[in-house]
Amino acid sequence: MSVGHEFHDHIGYEAHGSQTQYILCLLVGGSLTMQHKEPITLQENMFTLVPAGIPHSLVDGENLEIRWVSFCPTCLGMNEQDPLMTPFRQVRLGAIPALELCKTRVSWTISLFTQLQRMMTNYQPSNAVVLKSLLNLLLYEVQQANQLPLLKQVRSNKVTAALDYIQLNYMHSISLKDVAKAVHTSPSYLATKVKAQTNYSVGQWIIKTRLTQACAKLLHTDKAINTIVYELGWGDTTHFIRQFKKTYGVTPASWRKQQRSE
């Protein structure tokens, strides 16, 4: 887990790649435009969520004060099926990643970020349970904000169902044909829709999902690479290493060493 409190007079365009952690931000002040299929403008007292493995871009921002936390659910014994993680799962499936926090909850929510940052600065392993509790309280505030009308689906039901199926079945040997069958449509129709609405093919989504999980296992376990390959349904270690290097620029072993040293 990492926690931060930042101020920026101005930020310009920044393209962010696929991160291995989940990111939760609260825009305390200013305005921020980000790209999520189409530009979305965030105002003060709004959350933005980025699930692991989802590329995102910052377009423009002025007079920003931001509170943020990034975390690895795997390390905390959590996943997207947990009730408090529902907003992240909805964003992964196409919901707009912007939620408005009720004004009466702002001071309390900021105090949670403040306490979380203070405890992380003076981290002690004995405080792990308390840190998770504070994070859960933040996720609860997000879940409450999640009920507001701002959260809308920006993808068709077929595309949403396809991405959901991939997220739940990426560890199996699945293909475009399998995904299309699961959502009751033709492979050619699904391929066209997914590409048009996400800018990625079904095959790329499967690979991206597996690679994100591979990063989590590389960083947070000591499992051998061929074991991770098997668990993620790849079956071919050489192909996995080639795909990993194409995405991250280094081999899985080098990536694990670099990340752990940081």
For each residue, the residues with C-beta under 8 A, 3 or more apart:
1: 69 70 71 72 75 76 116 120 131 135
2: 21 69 70 71 120
3: 68 69 113 116 117 120
4: 66 67 68 69 117
5: 65 66 67 68 113 114 117
6: 64 65 66 68
7: 64 65 66
8: 11 30 61 63 64 66
9: 62 63 64
10: 61 62 63
11: 8 14 32 58 60 61 64
12: 60
13: 57 58 59 60
14: 11 57 58
15: 55 57
16: 19 55 56 57 58
17: 55
18: 52 53 54 55 208 211 212 247
19: 16 23 50 52 53 70
20: 52 53 72 212 215 216 219
21: 2 52 70 71 72
22: 49 50 51 52 70 71 72 73 88
23: 19 49 50 68 69 70
24: 47 48 49 68 69 70 71 138 139 142
25: 47 48 49 66 67 68
26: 45 46 47 66 67 68 101 109 110 113
27: 30 31 32 42 43 44 45 46 47 48 64 65 66
28: 44 45 65 66 67 110
29: 44 63 64 65
30: 8 27 44 61 62 63 64 65
31: 27 41 42 43 44 61 62 63 64
32: 11 27 41 42 48 58 60 61 64 66
33: 39 40 41 42 58 59 60 61
34: 39 40 42 48 56 57 58 59 97
35: 38 39 40 56 57 58 59
36: 40 56 96 97 154
37: 154 155 197 198
38: 35 154
39: 33 34 35 59
40: 33 34 35 36 96 97 98
41: 31 32 33
42: 27 31 32 33 34 46 48 98
43: 27 31 46
44: 27 28 29 30 31
45: 26 27 28 100 101 103 106
46: 26 27 42 43 98 99 100 101
47: 24 25 26 27 98 99 100 101 142 145
48: 24 25 27 32 34 42 97 98 99
49: 22 23 24 25 87 88 91 97 99 142
50: 19 22 23 54 56 91 97
51: 22 54 80 88 89 91 92
52: 18 19 20 21 22 72 212 216
53: 18 19 20 208 209 211 212
54: 18 50 51 91 92
55: 15 16 17 18
56: 16 34 35 36 50 97
57: 13 14 15 16 34 35
58: 11 13 14 16 32 33 34 35 61
59: 13 33 34 35 39
60: 11 12 13 32 33
61: 8 10 11 30 31 32 33 58 64
62: 9 10 30 31
63: 8 9 10 29 30 31
64: 6 7 8 9 11 27 29 30 31 32 61
65: 5 6 7 27 28 29 30
66: 4 5 6 7 8 25 26 27 28 32
67: 4 5 25 26 28 110 113
68: 3 4 5 6 23 24 25 26
69: 1 2 3 4 23 24 113 116 135 138
70: 1 2 19 21 22 23 24
71: 1 2 21 22 24 75 76 135
72: 1 20 21 22 52 75 76 216 219 220
73: 22 76 77 78 79 80 82 85
74: 77 78 79 216 217 220
75: 1 71 72 220
76: 1 71 72 73 132 135
77: 73 74
78: 73 74 82 84 85
79: 73 74 82 85
80: 51 73 85 86 88 89 92 167
81: 85 89
82: 73 78 79 85 86
83: 86 143
84: 78 136 139 140 143
85: 73 78 79 80 81 82 88 89 139
86: 80 82 83 89 90 143 146
87: 49 90 91 95 99 139 142 143 146 151
88: 22 49 51 80 85 91 92
89: 51 80 81 85 86 92 93 167
90: 86 87 93 94 95 146 151
91: 49 50 51 54 87 88 94 95 96 97
92: 51 54 80 88 89 163 167
93: 89 90 153 155 160 163 164 167
94: 90 91 153 154 155 159 160 163 197
95: 87 90 91 151 152 153 154
96: 36 40 91 150 151 152 154
97: 34 36 40 48 49 50 56 91
98: 40 42 46 47 48 150 151
99: 46 47 48 49 87 142 145 146 148 150 151
100: 45 46 47 145 148 150
101: 26 45 46 47 105 106 109 141 145
102: 105 106 144 145
103: 45 106
104:
105: 101 102 108 109 141 144
106: 45 101 102 103 109 110
107: 110 111
108: 105 111 112 141
109: 26 101 105 106 112 113 138 141
110: 26 28 67 106 107 113 114
111: 107 108 114 115
112: 108 109 115 116 134 137 138 141
113: 3 5 26 67 69 109 110 116 117 138
114: 5 110 111 117 118
115: 111 112 118 119 134
116: 1 3 69 112 113 119 120 131 134 135 138
117: 3 4 5 113 114 120 121
118: 114 115 121 122
119: 115 116 122 123 127 130 131 134
120: 1 2 3 116 117 123 131
121: 117 118
122: 118 119
123: 119 120 127
124: 127
125: 128
126:
127: 119 123 124 130 131
128: 125 131 132
129: 132 133
130: 119 127 133 134
131: 1 116 119 120 127 128 134 135
132: 76 128 129 135 136
133: 129 130 136 137
134: 112 115 116 119 130 131 137 138
135: 1 69 71 76 116 131 132 138 139
136: 84 132 133 139 140
137: 112 133 134 140 141
138: 24 69 109 112 113 116 134 135 141 142
139: 24 84 85 87 135 136 142 143
140: 84 136 137 143 144
141: 101 105 108 109 112 137 138 144 145
142: 24 47 49 87 99 138 139 145 146
143: 83 84 86 87 139 140 146
144: 102 105 140 141 147
145: 47 99 100 101 102 141 142 148
146: 86 87 90 99 142 143 151
147: 144 151
148: 99 100 145 151
149: 152
150: 96 98 99 100
151: 87 90 95 96 98 99 146 147 148
152: 95 96 149
153: 93 94 95 157 160
154: 36 37 38 94 95 96 197
155: 37 93 94 159 160 163 197 198
156: 159 160 193 197
157: 153 160 161
158: 161 162 183 185 189 190 193
159: 94 155 156 162 163 190 193 194 197 198
160: 93 94 153 155 156 157 163 164
161: 157 158 164 165 182 183
162: 158 159 165 166 179 180 182 183 190 194 202 205
163: 92 93 94 155 159 160 166 167 194 198 205
164: 93 160 161 167 168
165: 161 162 168 169 174 179 182 183
166: 162 163 169 170 174 179 202 205 206 209
167: 80 89 92 93 163 164 170 209
168: 164 165
169: 165 166 172 174 178 182
170: 166 167 174 206 209 210 213 232 233
171: 210 213 231 232 233
172: 169 233
173: 233 235
174: 165 166 169 170 178 179 206 233
175: 178 179 203 206
176: 179 180 187 190 191 201 202 203
177: 180 181 187
178: 169 174 175 181 182
179: 162 165 166 174 175 176 182 183 190 202 206
180: 162 176 177 183 185 186 187 189 190 191
181: 177 178 184
182: 161 162 165 169 178 179
183: 158 161 162 165 179 180 190
184: 181
185: 158 180 189 190
186: 180 189 190
187: 176 177 180 190 191
188: 191 192
189: 158 180 185 186 192 193
190: 158 159 162 176 179 180 183 185 186 187 193 194 202
191: 176 180 187 188 194 195 201 202
192: 188 189 195 196
193: 156 158 159 189 190 196 197
194: 159 162 163 190 191 197 198 200 201 202 205
195: 191 192 198 199 200 201
196: 192 193
197: 37 94 154 155 156 159 193 194
198: 37 155 159 163 194 195 205
199: 195
200: 194 195 204 205 208
201: 176 191 194 195 204 205
202: 162 166 176 179 190 191 194 205 206
203: 175 176 206 207
204: 200 201 207 208
205: 162 163 166 194 198 200 201 202 208 209
206: 166 170 174 175 179 202 203 209 210
207: 203 204 210 211 243 247
208: 18 53 200 204 205 211 212 247
209: 53 166 167 170 205 206 212 213
210: 170 171 206 207 213 214 232 233 234
211: 18 53 207 208 214 215 243 244 247 248
212: 18 20 52 53 208 209 215 216
213: 170 171 209 210 216 217 232
214: 210 211 217 218 228 229 232 240 244 252
215: 20 211 212 218 219 248 255
216: 20 52 72 74 212 213 219 220
217: 74 213 214 220 221 223 228 231 232
218: 214 215 221 225 228 252 255 256 259
219: 20 72 215 216 256 259 260
220: 72 74 75 216 217
221: 217 218 228
222:
223: 217 227 228 231
224: 227 228
225: 218 228 229 237 240 241 252 253
226: 229 230 237
227: 223 224 230 231
228: 214 217 218 221 223 224 225 231 232 252
229: 214 225 226 232 234 235 236 237 240
230: 226 227 233 234 235
231: 171 217 223 227 228
232: 170 171 210 213 214 217 228 229 240
233: 170 171 172 173 174 210 230
234: 210 229 230 237 239 240
235: 173 229 230
236: 229 239 240
237: 225 226 229 234 240 241
238: 241 242
239: 234 236 242 243
240: 214 225 229 232 234 236 237 243 244 252
241: 225 237 238 244 245 251 252
242: 238 239 245 246
243: 207 211 239 240 246 247
244: 211 214 240 241 247 248 251 252 255
245: 241 242 248 249 250 251
246: 242 243
247: 18 207 208 211 243 244
248: 211 215 244 245 255
249: 245
250: 245 254 255 258
251: 241 244 245 254 255
252: 214 218 225 228 240 241 244 255 256
253: 225 256 257
254: 250 251 257 258
255: 215 218 244 248 250 251 252 258 259
256: 218 219 252 253 259 260
257: 253 254 260 261
258: 250 254 255 261 262
259: 218 219 255 256 262
260: 219 256 257
261: 257 258
262: 258 259
